[in-house]
Amino acid sequence: MASHDVAENKSHSHLHIEPSKLSNSMVISPVTESSIHDLEKQESPLQLTSPDGGALYSHFTQPQKRLIITLIAFAGLFSPLSSFIYFPAITSLASSLNVSVEKINLTITSYMVVAGIAPAVIGSMSDVTGRRIVYILTMGIYTAANVGLAVCNNWSSLLVLRMVQSAGSAATIAIAYGVVSDIASPAERGSYVGAVLTGPNIAPAIGPVIGGLLVQYASWRWIFGFLAIISGICMVLIIFFLKETSRFIVGNGSKPAHGIHRTLLSCLLHPLSQHAQTPPIESENDQTVPKKPSRIPNSLVSLRMLFFPDTILITLIYSVYYTTFSCIQASLSPLFIQIYGFTEFQAGLIYIPFGLGAALGSWLAGKVMNRDYRVVAAQHGITVDKARGDDLTKFPIEKARFRSVWWTIGISGASVVGYGWAVDKRTSPAIPLILQFVAGTTIAMTFNINGTLLTDIHPKAPASAQAANNIVRCAMAAGGLALLQLILDHVGPGWCFTLFGGTMLGCLGLAWVEWRFGMGWRQALKEAR
């Protein structure tokens, strides 16, 4: 597997290596095996230092990092929230628009299809043009789509605008991984990913509750009105406060942004700043900014990444878990209404345990990954440098990230099986809800671990890598959801979720292969190139 980090220097002590020179600019078109290599081979001196000094990995202060993470976590909330807030309105929408429930369900399918495709285009764009401008673009599209949905009067416009809504929100999580890669060194990246995914992970818990309340006390139109208002607020906050983080544009944050990459707040406070209109002139020996790729965004880069063995293994694990997660959420309300006689409002509340577990899992995953990184570094005699970043070329990052994945996979798979049989045997509702909490915690941890490793092995194109992951997970989830009701009808929830939980446990084998061979693949492909 190709090294997706900076090149190894001939003389080194542990991971403290003298910075190498920047590589030449690159061209990616048409897409070949070298296209991803060209995107990722940009030698970033910011990740390597000598023991006596060197550039910091990130020049952003802790308060700046907290603000950046808060804003991108807020933006990442909307993609899953748009799905789960919609479910309570299905019947009301069908009645209001004079169509069948099946036709309303088609708007859910179309939403997922676009959610799988859009990040491949938008993620690649953010890796090339910068994070900030793409965030503003996507949030603008999303907000406008919600305004249109709030006033639409026929099914056709609902279908089209739901796809536009999906296009605007789907890439926010992929871009967020790119931002984390920009500002967080590998040793501290786990906790940042955990913080970023807190927003998306709580959406399944709060979405149905908010949607149910709005449908019951207002109308389905207020679902989209609510989304338009809060996404508009998010967009304004991004315009004013979200700093550009792309290392191709601002390096480690020490280089001033210019033009459209500046925040509106910066423009208002320093309207005559020299870099407001023109970029700074950089010398050939500039050691703080990698050369920007001379190419246009290419969505096929994400597809090509799926042919890397470690990428597809990580993506398959993530996709199995996302499919199970989607099927649990889709069946939760109908099963509890049918088996326990819950009202629709009560059925909305039962999403809360899973969401709380997912939020806890995001936080725990960050702590666990940072600890595992330190443990593996110590085992290999490596000195961890949080401030300046470590060279992952010779670092077994696969072993660090997957050090705890064995128990997250084991517990999550077992809890899903237990949940299915608890519902099947009509036990007290408390039992499946407790198992929901356990499953939510460990599923979220597994998500974060795999997503962080995918970012680690694609540090120069993290958003494109996450877009590749998104294509597979959305396609697999769509297939799982299409078969879900058929399986439930034929074998019941016990055997249905035994199938899902067993498949999750089967991911232990995939994780072992990546843990054992991942580093070798990276190094072998690097040498081949």
N, C-alpha and C positions, 0 to 999 in steps of 0.2 A: 504494500500500500504506500502511496506517495506520502512523503512528509508534507503535512499541510501547515507547517510552521517554517520558521526561518532556517537558513542553512547552517550546518554545523561548522564551527571554526576548527582549524587544526590543533590549536593550543587551547586547552581549557582546564579549569579546575572545578570539579563538580559541574554546575550549570552556569558558572560565571564565565562568559565568553566574550571576546572582543567583538564589537559590532562589525558586521560585514557591510560591504558597500551595497548600495541599492542596485537592483536589477534594472535593465532597460525597460522601456514601456512595452506594452504587449498589445497584440491584436487577437480578437476572438471572433472569427467569422470566416468560414462556416464552422459549426461545432464539430470538433474532433476530440480525441482523447486529450490532446494538448490544450484544448480550450479551457478546461477547468484548471489544468496545471498552470497555464498562463495567468489566470485570475488569481491563483493562490501562491504563485512563486515570488510575488513581490517581497523582496527581502526587507523586513521591518526591523531596523536597528533598535527600535524602542523596546523590544522584548529581551535583548541581551545586554549585559553589562560586564565590565571587569570588576573585580572585587574592590577596586579603589574609586569607583565612580561610574558615571554614565547617566543617560537620560532615564527619568522615571517612566514606568509603563504608562501611567496616567497622571497628567498634570491637574486634572480636575480635583477640587477640594471635596472633602466628605459632604459638606452641605450641598454642593453642586451635584454630586452623585446621588444624594438622597432625593433631590428635586427631580433629576432626570428619571430615576427609577420610579418615582411616584407618578410622573406624567405618563410614562410608557405602560405602567401597570394599569392606569386608568384607561388608556386607549385600548389595551388588550382585553378589557372587560367586555367590549361591545360585540365581538364575534359570537362567543357562546351565549351572551345575554340575549342577543337577537333571536337565537334559536329557542331558548327555554321560556322566554317571556311570551312567545307566540303560541305555545301549546294550549293554554287555557282559552284562547280566542277562536279555536278552530270551529267549534259548533256555531258560535255567534257570527263568525265571518261567513260561513256557508249560508246561514239564514239571511243575513243582511244582503249578500250579493246574489242570492237566488241560485246557488250552485250546490252540487253535492259535496259531502265531506271528502270524497275521493279526489275531487278537483282541488280542494284546499290542500290536501296532502301532497299534491304535485308541486305546490309552491315550496313545500319543505324539501322535496327531492331536488328541485332546481337550485335551491339555496345551497345545498350540500355539494352539488356538482360544481357550481361556481366557486365555492369555498375551497375546493380541491385544486382548481386551475389557477385562480387569480394570484395566489402568492408566488407562483413560478415566474410570473411576469413582474409583479411589483417587488418581490424580494430581490430579484436580479437588479432591478432599477435602483434600489436603495444601496446595494453594494457598489454601484458605480457613481450615482449622482449625489449620494449623501442621504442620511436618515431623515433629517428635519423636513426637507422639501417634500419627501414622499409621505411622511406622516400628515402634513398639512393637506396634500392632495387627497389621500385616502379618507381622512376625516371629513373633508369638504364633500366628497362624493357620498359618503355615508349619511351625513346630515341632510343633504338635499334629497336623497332617496327617502328618508323618513318623513320629510315634509310632504313629499308626493304621496307616500303610502297613507298618511293621515287623512288625505282628502280624496283618495281614489274611490271610484264608484262602480267599477266592474272588475271581473276576474282577470281579464287580460292585462290590465294595468297593474293589478296586484302581483301577477306572475313576473312581469318584466321588472317592476320596481324592487321586488324581493331579490332578484338576481343582481340588480345594481347595488342594493343594500349589502349583499354578501360580498361583492367585489370590493366595496369600500372598507369593509371591516376584517375580511379574512386574513389579510397579510400583516396585521398589526402585531401578532404574536411572533411571526417569523422575523420581522424587523427588530422586535424587542431583543431577540437573541443576538442580533447583530450589534445593537447598542451595548449589551452586556459585554460582548467580546471586545468592543472598542475601549471600554472604561475599566474593566476588571481583569486583573491578572489571573492566570489559571489557579493560583493558590486560594484566591478568594471568590472565584467565579460562582461556586455553588450557592453561596448565600445570596448573591445577587439574582441568580435565576429563580431561587425560591421566592424572593420578594416580588419579582416581576410577575410570576405566575399566580400570586395570591389573588389578584383581580379576576383572571379567567377561571380560576378554580372555584371561586365562590359564586360565580354566575349561575350554575345549575341549581344552587340552593335558593337564591333570591329571585331568580327570573320567574318561576311559576307563581310564587307568592305575589309579586308585584303585578304580574299579568292577570292573575285571578282577581285581585282587588280592583284593578282598573276596569276589567270587564264587568264585574258585579256592580260597582258603584258609579261608573261613568259609561264608557263604551269601548269597543275594540280600537276605535280611532285614537283614543288617548294613549294606547300602548305606543304607537308610533310618534305621537306628540311628545310623550315622555322621553323616548329615545332621541328625538330631534333636539329637545332642550338640553339634555345632559351631554349629548355628543357635541352640540354647539359650544357648550361651556368648555368641554375638553379641547376643542379645536382652538378656541380663543386663548386658553392657557398655553397650548403648544406654540401658537404664534408669538406670544409674548415672552415665554420663559424657556422653551426647550432649546438648549444649545446644540449646535451641530457636533456630533461625536465621531464621524467617519474619519478613520486614521489616514485615508487618502486626501482628506481636506484640511483637517486641523492637527494631524499627527497625534501626539499624545495629549493634545489639548493646550499645548503651549503656544501654538500658532494661532493668530487671530483669524476668525472667520471673516468672510467678505461677501458683499452682495446679498443674494437671497439666502445665504447660509447664516446671516446674522439674525438674532432675535429682534422682535419689534421693540422690546424694552431697550436693547442696546442701541438701536437706531434713534430712539427718542432721547436717550441720555447723552449719546455722542453722535449727533447728526452729521458733524463735519469730520468724523474720523476718516483718516486716510484710506483705510481698507474698506470703507463703506461702498465704494464703487469699483475698485480694482483690486485684484489679488496681489499679494506680496510677491516680489521677484525672488525666486529661490535659486540658489547656486547648485551646481552639480554635486557639491560635497555636503549639502544640507543633510544633517543626520537626525532630523526630527520628523520629517514627513516622507513617507514612501511615495514613489512616483505614482501618480494617478493613472489607472489603466486607460489607454487611448482606444476605447471601444464603446459601442453602444450596448445597452442592456440586451441580453440574449436569454430568453426564457428557457431555451433548450439546454442551457447549462445545468439546470436543476435535474432534468431528465437524465443527462449523462452521468450525474453523480450517483445515480442508482445502480450503475454498473461497478462501482467500487464495492468490494466485498464487505468491508466494515460498515459502510454506509447502509447497505441493504439489510444487514443483520440488525443494526440498531433500529432502522426504520420498521422492520418486521415486528420487533418486540413492541415498539411504540404503537404500531397499528393494531396489533392484537389487543393491547390494553385499551386503546381508544374505541375499538369496536365493542368490547365488553362494557366499557363505561357508557357508550351511547345506548346500548341495548338495555342496560339496567335503568337508565334514566327514562327511556321511552316507555318501558313496561311498568314502571313503578306506580304511577297513578292509576292506570286501568286495573292492575292486579289488586291494589289495596281497596279500590272501590268495589270490585267484584267479590273479593274474598272476605274483606273485613267490613264492608258496607259503609266505607267512609264517604262523606260528602265531597264535592269538588274542591271546596275550600280546604277541608282537612287533608285531602289528597295533595294539595299544593304545599302544605306545611311539612309533609313527610320527606321533601327534598332537602330539608335543612340539615339533618344529621350527616348526609353524604357531603354536603357543601362545607360544613364545619370541619369534617375530617379531612377534606381536600385542602382547606386553608392551613390546618395544622400540619399536614403532610408536606406542603410547600416549605413551611418554616423549618421543619425537622430535616428535610432533605438538604437544605443549605448547610445546616450545622454538621450533618453527617458527612457530606461530601468534602467540606473543608477539613474535617478531622481525618478522613480517609486519605486525603491528599498528603497531609503532613506525615501520617504513619508510613505510607508507601515511600515517600521521599526519604524518611529516616532509615527505612529498611535498605535502601539503595545508596546510602551515604551521600545524599543530595541535600545541599543547603537551599532552603526555600527562601525566595526573595519576593515578598508580596509587592514591595514598592516598585521594583524594576521589572518584575516578570521573569519567569523561568523559560528556558529553551526546552520545548517538548520533543525535540528531535530524538534525544536519547532517554527521554523520560517515559516510563511505562504508564501513560495516562489511562490506558484501558483498565489496568489493574487497580489504579486509584479510584476511578469512577465506579467500577463494578465490584469494589470490595464489599459493599453492603447490599448489593442488588439481590443476592441469594435469598435473604430473609424477607425483603420487600415483595419479591415474586411469590415466595412460599406462603406468606401470610395472606396476601391479597387473593391468590388463587383459592386457598382454603376457605376464606371468608365469603367469597362469591358462591362456592358450592354450598356452604352452610346457609347462606341467605336463601338460595333457591329452595332448599328442603324445608327451611323454617316456614316459608310462605306456602309451600306445597302441603305441609302437614297442618296448616292453620294454627300455628302456635300463637302465643301472645304477640301482638304487634310490636312490643318492646324488643323482642329477640331479633327479628329481621332489621329493625331500625338500628340496633346496636351493631349488628354485622355490617350494615350500610356505612356506619361511621368508621369501622375498622377498614373496610374495603376502600372507602374514600381516602383515608389517610395513606394507606400503602400504595394504592394506585397512583395517587398524586406524587408520591416519592419516586415511584418507578418512572413516571413521566419525566420528572425533573432530572433524574440521573441520566436517562437516555438522551434527553434534549441537550444537556450540558456536554456530554461526551461528543455528540454530533457537532456542537460548536467548537470543541477543542480540536477536533481533527480537520475542521474546515475554518481556520481562524481568519482567512482572508475573504471568505465568501459565506459567512454564517447564515445570512438571510436566505441565500440561494439553497443552502443545505437544508434549512428548515422548510423551505418551499418544497423540496423533493420529498421530505418526510410527510408534508401535508398532502401531497398528491396520493401517496399510498394509503395513508390512514383514512382519508375521506372516502376513497374508493372502497376500501375494505369495510368501513363502517356502513356505507350505503348498502353494500351487499348483505351485511349482517342484519341491518334493519329490515331489508326486504324479506328475509327469511324468518325473522323473529316470531311473528305471529303464527306462521305455519308450524314452527317448532313447538311453540307453546300449546297450540291446539292439539298437536299429535302426542306429545309426551309430557306436557305439564311443566310447571316452573322448576320442579326438582331436577329432572333430567336435563332440561334446557340449560340451567345455569351450572349443572355439572359439566356439560359440554364446554361452556364458556370458561369455567374455572379450570378445567383440565387443559384446555388450550393455553391458558395463561401459565400453568405449571410447566407446560412443554417449552415455554420460553427460557427455562433454565438451561436447556441444551444450547439454544442460540447464544445466550449470554456467555456460556462457558467457551464456545468457539471464539467469540470476539475477545474474551478475556485472555485466552491462550494464544491466539494467532494475530490479533489486531495490530500489535506493534510491528511484528515481522512483515505484515502486508504493507504497512506504511513505509518501512525502510526499503523493502524490496522494490516497490514501485518508484521510490525516489532514486534509487541506484539505476533502475532501468531508464529513467529519464535523463 
